[in-house]
Amino acid sequence: MRYILLLTLLCLSGVLNAQSGKRPNIIIIVSDDHAFQAISAYGGNLMQTPGIDRLAREGAIFNHAYVTNSICGPSRAVILTGKYSHKNGFKDNRSRFDAGQDQFAKRLRSAGYQTAWIGKWHLKSKPEGFDFWQILPGQGDYYNPDFLTMDGKTVHKEGYVTNLITDDAEQWMSGRDTSRPFCLVIGHKATHRTWIPDTADLGLYDGRTFPLPANFYDDYEGRYAAAHQDMNIAHTMRLGYDLKMTPDTGFGRSGYIRLNPAQRAKFDAYYKPIAADLAARKLSGKELTEWKYQRYMKDYLATAASLDRNIARVLNYLDAHHLSENTMVIYLSDQGFYMGEHGWFDKRFMYEESFRTPMVARYPGVLKPGSVINGLVMNLDIAPTCLDAAGVAIPAAVQGRSFLPLLKQPDARWRKSLYYHYYERGEHSVIPHFGVRTERYKLIRFYNGADKWELFDLQQDPSEMKNLYGRKGYEKITAGLKKELVRLIKEYDDEDALKLVKQ
């Protein structure tokens, strides 16, 4: 009885400290194109991810985290502003982010927080609202990358980008003003195309043969947009650029020539025998496609291994510097990614593999370790959640919601539906679309290239293979979803979508 009472008092003191005492430090780790299917905490068996799994074990895993627009730059703009793409002005990667607009980091800085963004930014403009920033130009490079600095310089660094970004994050935390709370965003390039692993991880998964997803040879029946994309492993994935069979030619040359002699020796020693074997086998058709899939998986997962290792490094740093107990850590990707489902790589579609993103969080004293959160959350919610945790007022213009209530009570009532809008036209030939997802159903409206609707029953068809739109017996469900879609479009003030949905 005495032990239980003591434990209760300790837990209560932790909650009181986090909620009404010292303001928490905040670390947000954002990766690029990291598939939840490749994270063992989500039950996947493709690889083990002990760093991310530790966060989930000591905090919570979000089983239904989603993005508003599945593409790199726009996702970061949403995280910064808590607003949909049509409100923050950054709809696709051709846009330029207006860094002068309101952002959660600016609000935290005004409230006394030290703020920093280190790593991939990918928004074209220079960051504002940060006491310190050091970013990759554009997509950045995996090896020996350049970084843009606050003083207008370009700094070249030798090494592997994921390690270097973590080095710089630790250095900034070590040099900060320890009398003030901080908010640090760590932006990783991994696991973005072309999935170049650290030399330490080359061949890490060569002993594995990965099973093809059940719908790898999807025929896209009844799904016009899926049939007209250009992001498939069979035809779009390049042997040289993506799979490093001729890395010194074409699009892949710029990355290859960045390798220093020691790196290049290891790179060539690994990939040249694979290229020679491929040439000797003279594969074609399905044999070549499935060979490409295996190479893709091995490179992608080896790249993800370094990402996970560096997430663990950050957690170990917090432990070593006695910061763990008062630091909220959130890990998420800027969107999901295809691991061969539908025969694809890349993202963009509102289908689950790209619409859904991995998200785990740890917040000692507030979030019970081992929590599982099934509420529908979005990257739109990161900004208001951080402000809420810091005790800073959430601006009325923010469209996301703080998910702190879910951290305190994982089964709390939450959203009943999600709204999505993808705009980019041309890249991978994915047709622009918007839609609504409820717990069971998804309704998608494609436009500007096709005037099509798709309806899926996610309970009966989780792989989204059977388009039910227009089928007898689904009239009432479709009408209800269209009504909910219009409600969300109005709530988020997406005027262009409202015109299209009423056609």
Secondary structure per residue as TSV (DSSP state, phi and psi in degrees):
chain	resnum	aa	ss	phi	psi
A	1	M	-	360.0	-43.3
A	2	R	H	-62.5	-39.5
A	3	Y	H	-63.5	-43.9
A	4	I	H	-63.0	-41.6
A	5	L	H	-63.6	-42.3
A	6	L	H	-63.7	-42.9
A	7	L	H	-62.6	-40.9
A	8	T	H	-62.2	-43.2
A	9	L	H	-64.9	-39.1
A	10	L	H	-65.3	-43.9
A	11	C	H	-62.8	-42.9
A	12	L	H	-62.9	-40.6
A	13	S	H	-66.1	-35.2
A	14	G	H	-65.0	-43.4
A	15	V	H	-62.2	-45.5
A	16	L	H	-63.2	-38.9
A	17	N	H	-64.5	-43.6
A	18	A	H	-70.9	-35.1
A	19	Q	H	-88.6	-36.3
A	20	S	H	-128.0	-2.3
A	21	G	S	-103.1	-123.7
A	22	K	S	-61.4	132.8
A	23	R	-	-69.5	139.0
A	24	P	-	-75.9	147.4
A	25	N	E	-72.0	156.2
A	26	I	E	-132.4	126.0
A	27	I	E	-123.3	125.2
A	28	I	E	-116.2	120.3
A	29	I	E	-106.0	118.7
A	30	V	E	-115.8	117.7
A	31	S	E	-96.5	-179.5
A	32	D	S	-125.3	118.0
A	33	D	S	65.7	34.5
A	34	H	-	-90.3	119.5
A	35	A	-	-79.7	133.5
A	36	F	G	-62.8	-24.8
A	37	Q	G	-64.5	-20.7
A	38	A	G	-97.6	16.8
A	39	I	-	-118.4	122.5
A	40	S	G	-67.5	-25.4
A	41	A	G	-61.4	-25.1
A	42	Y	G	-89.1	7.9
A	43	G	T	89.5	2.3
A	44	G	-	-73.3	149.0
A	45	N	-	-113.9	17.5
A	46	L	S	-71.1	-37.3
A	47	M	-	-160.6	167.0
A	48	Q	-	-99.6	136.8
A	49	T	-	-126.5	75.3
A	50	P	H	-62.6	-30.7
A	51	G	H	-67.3	-51.0
A	52	I	H	-66.7	-39.2
A	53	D	H	-61.7	-34.8
A	54	R	H	-63.6	-42.6
A	55	L	H	-58.8	-44.4
A	56	A	H	-65.8	-39.3
A	57	R	H	-68.4	-38.2
A	58	E	H	-90.5	-4.1
A	59	G	S	-141.1	-112.6
A	60	A	E	-144.4	152.2
A	61	I	E	-110.0	134.6
A	62	F	E	-96.6	114.0
A	63	N	T	-82.9	-16.3
A	64	H	T	-135.6	63.4
A	65	A	E	-100.3	136.3
A	66	Y	E	-136.6	168.3
A	67	V	-	-115.0	161.6
A	68	T	S	-87.5	-20.6
A	69	N	S	-163.6	106.6
A	70	S	-	-81.5	76.7
A	71	I	S	-160.3	150.6
A	72	C	H	-55.8	-67.6
A	73	G	H	-60.6	-49.9
A	74	P	H	-55.4	-35.3
A	75	S	H	-64.3	-40.0
A	76	R	H	-66.9	-37.5
A	77	A	H	-63.1	-38.0
A	78	V	H	-66.1	-42.9
A	79	I	H	-59.7	-43.1
A	80	L	H	-67.9	-39.1
A	81	T	H	-101.6	-23.1
A	82	G	S	69.3	23.8
A	83	K	S	-128.7	149.3
A	84	Y	-	-62.7	161.9
A	85	S	H	-58.0	-37.8
A	86	H	H	-70.2	-15.6
A	87	K	H	-97.2	-35.3
A	88	N	H	-89.3	-7.4
A	89	G	S	86.5	1.9
A	90	F	-	-115.8	88.9
A	91	K	-	-89.1	-28.5
A	92	D	S	-151.4	175.5
A	93	N	T	-73.2	-2.2
A	94	R	T	-87.5	-10.2
A	95	S	S	-76.7	172.9
A	96	R	-	-127.6	124.7
A	97	F	-	-73.4	130.5
A	98	D	-	-80.7	93.1
A	99	A	T	-71.9	-8.3
A	100	G	T	-78.5	-11.9
A	101	Q	S	-75.3	168.0
A	102	D	-	-63.4	136.8
A	103	Q	-	-142.6	154.9
A	104	F	H	-64.0	-33.1
A	105	A	H	-64.5	-35.4
A	106	K	H	-65.1	-40.7
A	107	R	H	-64.9	-41.9
A	108	L	H	-65.7	-40.4
A	109	R	H	-62.7	-42.0
A	110	S	H	-64.5	-25.4
A	111	A	T	-89.4	7.0
A	112	G	T	104.4	0.7
A	113	Y	-	-78.5	145.8
A	114	Q	E	-83.8	136.7
A	115	T	E	-128.1	144.1
A	116	A	E	-151.4	146.0
A	117	W	E	-126.9	124.1
A	118	I	E	-130.2	126.7
A	119	G	E	114.7	-142.9
A	120	K	E	-72.6	130.9
A	121	W	-	-114.7	-58.2
A	122	H	-	59.9	38.2
A	123	L	S	-123.5	7.5
A	124	K	S	71.4	-48.3
A	125	S	S	-75.8	171.0
A	126	K	-	-87.9	144.0
A	127	P	-	-60.3	146.0
A	128	E	-	-131.3	151.2
A	129	G	S	91.6	9.1
A	130	F	-	-119.0	136.0
A	131	D	S	-67.7	-28.2
A	132	F	E	-145.3	139.4
A	133	W	E	-148.0	147.3
A	134	Q	E	-149.9	113.3
A	135	I	E	-127.6	155.3
A	136	L	E	-74.6	139.3
A	137	P	S	-72.8	126.6
A	138	G	T	58.8	-130.5
A	139	Q	T	-76.4	-22.2
A	140	G	-	74.9	175.9
A	141	D	-	-120.6	149.5
A	142	Y	S	-71.2	-37.5
A	143	Y	B	-114.8	135.5
A	144	N	S	49.3	56.0
A	145	P	-	-77.3	161.4
A	146	D	E	-95.0	151.9
A	147	F	E	-129.6	140.5
A	148	L	E	-90.9	137.0
A	149	T	E	-115.4	167.0
A	150	M	T	-62.6	-29.1
A	151	D	T	-87.4	12.6
A	152	G	S	86.9	6.2
A	153	K	-	-93.1	158.8
A	154	T	E	-110.8	120.2
A	155	V	E	-109.4	127.1
A	156	H	E	-93.9	134.5
A	157	K	-	-128.4	139.0
A	158	E	-	-90.8	131.6
A	159	G	S	137.4	-170.3
A	160	Y	B	-97.0	134.0
A	161	V	H	-59.0	-39.8
A	162	T	H	-65.2	-39.8
A	163	N	H	-67.4	-41.7
A	164	L	H	-65.2	-40.7
A	165	I	H	-63.3	-41.4
A	166	T	H	-67.3	-39.5
A	167	D	H	-54.7	-47.8
A	168	D	H	-68.0	-35.6
A	169	A	H	-64.9	-42.9
A	170	E	H	-66.5	-39.5
A	171	Q	H	-63.3	-41.5
A	172	W	H	-65.3	-43.8
A	173	M	H	-62.4	-35.0
A	174	S	H	-71.1	-25.9
A	175	G	H	-100.5	5.2
A	176	R	S	-74.8	170.5
A	177	D	-	-79.8	107.3
A	178	T	T	-72.4	-4.8
A	179	S	T	-85.7	-6.5
A	180	R	S	-122.4	149.6
A	181	P	-	-71.3	161.2
A	182	F	E	-134.1	156.9
A	183	C	E	-128.8	118.3
A	184	L	E	-121.6	127.5
A	185	V	E	-105.8	123.2
A	186	I	E	-106.6	110.6
A	187	G	E	-102.4	112.4
A	188	H	-	-93.7	147.5
A	189	K	-	-76.3	-39.6
A	190	A	T	-61.8	141.9
A	191	T	T	-110.5	47.2
A	192	H	-	-67.7	151.3
A	193	R	T	-48.7	129.7
A	194	T	T	-109.7	29.4
A	195	W	-	49.8	62.8
A	196	I	-	-97.6	114.0
A	197	P	-	-72.9	160.7
A	198	D	-	-61.2	145.0
A	199	T	G	-56.6	-28.9
A	200	A	G	-66.9	-18.3
A	201	D	G	-110.7	3.0
A	202	L	T	-60.5	129.2
A	203	G	T	80.3	8.5
A	204	L	T	-58.1	-32.9
A	205	Y	T	-114.8	20.8
A	206	D	T	-66.8	-18.8
A	207	G	T	-82.9	-0.6
A	208	R	-	-106.6	143.4
A	209	T	-	-115.2	116.6
A	210	F	-	-87.9	131.3
A	211	P	-	-67.1	142.7
A	212	L	-	-68.2	139.0
A	213	P	-	-56.0	150.1
A	214	A	T	-58.0	-30.8
A	215	N	T	-106.2	26.4
A	216	F	T	-56.3	-38.5
A	217	Y	T	-101.8	44.6
A	218	D	-	-55.4	134.4
A	219	D	-	-96.5	-0.9
A	220	Y	-	61.6	24.7
A	221	E	T	-57.7	129.5
A	222	G	T	77.5	7.1
A	223	R	-	-131.1	91.5
A	224	Y	H	-59.7	-48.4
A	225	A	H	-63.8	-40.2
A	226	A	H	-64.5	-34.0
A	227	A	H	-75.0	-20.5
A	228	H	T	-109.4	12.5
A	229	Q	-	-76.2	170.1
A	230	D	-	-135.1	62.4
A	231	M	-	-141.5	37.2
A	232	N	B	-100.1	151.8
A	233	I	T	-65.7	-37.3
A	234	A	T	-61.9	-45.5
A	235	H	T	-114.2	-28.7
A	236	T	T	-92.8	-34.8
A	237	M	S	-70.2	126.9
A	238	R	-	-96.0	135.8
A	239	L	T	-63.4	-40.6
A	240	G	T	-79.5	-59.0
A	241	Y	T	-64.5	-49.5
A	242	D	T	-85.1	-39.6
A	243	L	T	-108.9	4.5
A	244	K	-	65.4	28.0
A	245	M	S	-77.5	-30.5
A	246	T	S	-135.6	70.1
A	247	P	T	-69.7	-15.9
A	248	D	T	-92.2	12.1
A	249	T	S	-127.2	163.3
A	250	G	G	58.5	-145.1
A	251	F	G	-65.2	-25.7
A	252	G	G	-78.9	-10.5
A	253	R	H	-62.9	-38.6
A	254	S	H	-61.0	-35.6
A	255	G	H	-76.8	-37.9
A	256	Y	H	-65.1	-41.6
A	257	I	T	-73.1	-10.0
A	258	R	T	-77.5	-18.7
A	259	L	S	-65.2	135.1
A	260	N	-	-78.8	169.5
A	261	P	H	-54.8	-41.0
A	262	A	H	-67.3	-41.7
A	263	Q	H	-66.3	-42.0
A	264	R	H	-66.1	-36.3
A	265	A	H	-61.5	-43.0
A	266	K	H	-69.4	-39.6
A	267	F	H	-62.0	-49.4
A	268	D	H	-67.2	-38.7
A	269	A	H	-62.6	-28.1
A	270	Y	H	-86.7	-51.0
A	271	Y	H	-83.9	-30.7
A	272	K	H	-63.7	-41.5
A	273	P	H	-63.4	-33.3
A	274	I	H	-66.7	-42.5
A	275	A	H	-64.4	-40.5
A	276	A	H	-64.9	-40.7
A	277	D	H	-64.9	-41.2
A	278	L	H	-61.7	-44.6
A	279	A	H	-61.5	-38.4
A	280	A	H	-69.8	-31.3
A	281	R	H	-80.7	-20.8
A	282	K	T	49.9	53.0
A	283	L	-	-75.4	154.4
A	284	S	-	-154.2	170.4
A	285	G	H	58.6	-139.5
A	286	K	H	-64.0	-32.9
A	287	E	H	-61.5	-43.3
A	288	L	H	-68.1	-42.9
A	289	T	H	-58.7	-44.7
A	290	E	H	-72.8	-30.0
A	291	W	H	-63.4	-44.4
A	292	K	H	-61.2	-40.0
A	293	Y	H	-61.0	-45.1
A	294	Q	H	-63.0	-42.2
A	295	R	H	-65.7	-42.3
A	296	Y	H	-56.5	-49.8
A	297	M	H	-61.4	-41.8
A	298	K	H	-67.3	-41.6
A	299	D	H	-70.7	-44.1
A	300	Y	H	-61.1	-49.1
A	301	L	H	-68.7	-34.3
A	302	A	H	-66.5	-35.1
A	303	T	H	-67.2	-39.7
A	304	A	H	-66.8	-28.2
A	305	A	H	-62.2	-40.7
A	306	S	H	-67.9	-38.8
A	307	L	H	-57.9	-49.8
A	308	D	H	-62.7	-41.1
A	309	R	H	-61.2	-37.4
A	310	N	H	-77.6	-27.0
A	311	I	H	-65.0	-41.8
A	312	A	H	-61.1	-37.3
A	313	R	H	-59.0	-43.0
A	314	V	H	-63.3	-43.2
A	315	L	H	-63.5	-39.8
A	316	N	H	-66.5	-35.9
A	317	Y	H	-62.1	-45.1
A	318	L	H	-60.7	-40.4
A	319	D	H	-61.6	-48.7
A	320	A	H	-65.1	-26.0
A	321	H	T	-108.4	18.5
A	322	H	T	56.0	41.3
A	323	L	-	-109.8	-10.5
A	324	S	G	-60.6	-40.2
A	325	E	G	-71.5	-19.3
A	326	N	G	-124.4	33.2
A	327	T	E	-129.8	123.0
A	328	M	E	-86.2	124.4
A	329	V	E	-116.9	126.4
A	330	I	E	-121.4	127.5
A	331	Y	E	-114.0	133.4
A	332	L	E	-154.3	162.1
A	333	S	E	-97.5	161.9
A	334	D	S	-73.4	-11.5
A	335	Q	S	-179.2	178.6
A	336	G	-	-84.7	-168.9
A	337	F	-	-159.2	155.2
A	338	Y	-	-91.8	127.0
A	339	M	S	-104.2	49.2
A	340	G	S	93.1	-8.9
A	341	E	G	-60.4	137.1
A	342	H	G	62.2	11.8
A	343	G	G	80.9	17.3
A	344	W	B	-111.9	162.0
A	345	F	-	-123.3	-176.4
A	346	D	S	78.9	-157.7
A	347	K	-	-147.5	-127.1
A	348	R	-	78.3	-47.5
A	349	F	S	-69.8	157.4
A	350	M	S	-80.7	1.2
A	351	Y	S	-64.7	155.6
A	352	E	H	-55.7	-43.0
A	353	E	H	-61.0	-28.3
A	354	S	H	-104.2	-30.6
A	355	F	H	-68.8	-40.3
A	356	R	B	-83.4	139.9
A	357	T	-	-124.4	148.5
A	358	P	-	-69.3	142.5
A	359	M	E	-152.4	127.8
A	360	V	E	-134.8	154.0
A	361	A	E	-148.5	150.4
A	362	R	E	-131.5	130.7
A	363	Y	-	-147.7	83.9
A	364	P	T	-55.6	138.6
A	365	G	T	88.8	-17.0
A	366	V	T	-119.0	-46.4
A	367	L	S	-100.7	120.4
A	368	K	-	-69.5	128.0
A	369	P	T	-55.6	140.2
A	370	G	T	80.5	14.4
A	371	S	E	-70.6	146.7
A	372	V	E	-120.5	120.0
A	373	I	E	-109.1	117.4
A	374	N	-	-103.3	-2.2
A	375	G	S	-65.8	153.2
A	376	L	-	-77.4	109.0
A	377	V	E	-119.1	164.7
A	378	M	E	-137.8	161.2
A	379	N	G	-61.3	-19.7
A	380	L	G	-58.6	-22.9
A	381	D	G	-90.7	-7.7
A	382	I	H	-62.6	-49.2
A	383	A	H	-58.8	-53.1
A	384	P	H	-65.6	-30.4
A	385	T	H	-65.9	-43.5
A	386	C	H	-63.8	-42.3
A	387	L	H	-64.0	-42.9
A	388	D	H	-61.5	-44.5
A	389	A	H	-62.8	-32.9
A	390	A	T	-85.9	-3.1
A	391	G	T	75.1	25.1
A	392	V	-	-103.5	136.2
A	393	A	-	-60.4	138.3
A	394	I	-	-88.2	121.6
A	395	P	-	-59.8	147.1
A	396	A	T	-62.2	-27.7
A	397	A	T	-75.3	-14.9
A	398	V	-	-67.5	132.2
A	399	Q	-	-97.0	-14.4
A	400	G	S	-82.6	175.8
A	401	R	-	-126.1	142.0
A	402	S	-	-64.9	129.0
A	403	F	-	-97.1	18.9
A	404	L	H	-54.8	-39.2
A	405	P	H	-57.4	-33.5
A	406	L	H	-72.2	-32.0
A	407	L	H	-66.8	-36.9
A	408	K	H	-80.6	-31.0
A	409	Q	-	-143.5	87.6
A	410	P	T	-56.5	-23.8
A	411	D	T	-97.4	15.5
A	412	A	-	-62.2	150.7
A	413	R	-	-65.4	139.3
A	414	W	-	-142.0	-153.8
A	415	R	-	-61.4	149.5
A	416	K	S	-103.6	-9.5
A	417	S	E	-159.6	162.7
A	418	L	E	-127.5	148.6
A	419	Y	E	-116.9	139.7
A	420	Y	E	-135.2	144.9
A	421	H	E	-150.4	117.7
A	422	Y	E	-110.4	132.4
A	423	Y	-	-111.3	-30.6
A	424	E	-	-63.0	134.3
A	425	R	-	-119.1	123.1
A	426	G	S	122.8	-52.7
A	427	E	G	-64.5	121.9
A	428	H	G	57.4	14.7
A	429	S	G	55.3	30.0
A	430	V	-	-82.4	125.3
A	431	I	-	-76.5	134.7
A	432	P	-	-55.2	146.9
A	433	H	E	-162.9	161.8
A	434	F	E	-141.5	166.0
A	435	G	E	-177.6	-179.1
A	436	V	E	-127.9	141.5
A	437	R	E	-125.5	129.5
A	438	T	E	-106.6	-172.9
A	439	E	S	-61.6	-31.2
A	440	R	S	-112.1	-35.5
A	441	Y	E	-117.7	159.4
A	442	K	E	-137.9	131.5
A	443	L	E	-122.5	126.6
A	444	I	E	-124.0	136.9
A	445	R	E	-114.9	113.3
A	446	F	E	-92.6	143.5
A	447	Y	-	-150.6	173.9
A	448	N	S	54.4	65.0
A	449	G	S	134.3	-23.2
A	450	A	-	-166.2	139.7
A	451	D	-	-107.2	84.8
A	452	K	E	-135.6	151.5
A	453	W	E	-120.2	149.1
A	454	E	E	-135.5	141.2
A	455	L	E	-131.8	131.0
A	456	F	E	-130.2	140.8
A	457	D	E	-96.6	100.6
A	458	L	T	-69.5	-20.2
A	459	Q	T	-74.4	-44.0
A	460	Q	T	-88.4	-23.0
A	461	D	-	-139.0	67.7
A	462	P	T	-64.5	-20.7
A	463	S	T	-88.0	-0.4
A	464	E	-	55.5	58.3
A	465	M	-	-103.1	-21.1
A	466	K	-	-118.8	107.4
A	467	N	-	-76.9	117.1
A	468	L	-	-96.4	-0.8
A	469	Y	T	-63.8	129.9
A	470	G	T	84.1	-2.4
A	471	R	-	-81.7	145.9
A	472	K	T	-61.2	136.1
A	473	G	T	99.1	-10.1
A	474	Y	-	-111.5	12.8
A	475	E	H	-62.1	-45.6
A	476	K	H	-67.0	-41.7
A	477	I	H	-63.2	-44.2
A	478	T	H	-62.9	-43.7
A	479	A	H	-62.6	-40.8
A	480	G	H	-65.7	-39.8
A	481	L	H	-68.8	-38.5
A	482	K	H	-64.7	-37.6
A	483	K	H	-63.4	-43.3
A	484	E	H	-67.7	-37.1
A	485	L	H	-61.3	-45.3
A	486	V	H	-62.8	-39.8
A	487	R	H	-60.4	-44.5
A	488	L	H	-67.7	-40.7
A	489	I	H	-59.5	-41.3
A	490	K	H	-69.9	-41.4
A	491	E	H	-59.8	-40.7
A	492	Y	T	-94.3	3.3
A	493	D	T	57.9	48.1
A	494	D	-	-96.9	85.5
A	495	E	H	-62.5	-39.8
A	496	D	H	-64.0	-40.6
A	497	A	H	-67.7	-36.2
A	498	L	H	-62.5	-39.9
A	499	K	H	-64.0	-39.9
A	500	L	H	-72.4	-38.4
A	501	V	H	-72.3	-21.4
A	502	K	T	-89.5	-3.7
A	503	Q	-	-69.4	360.0
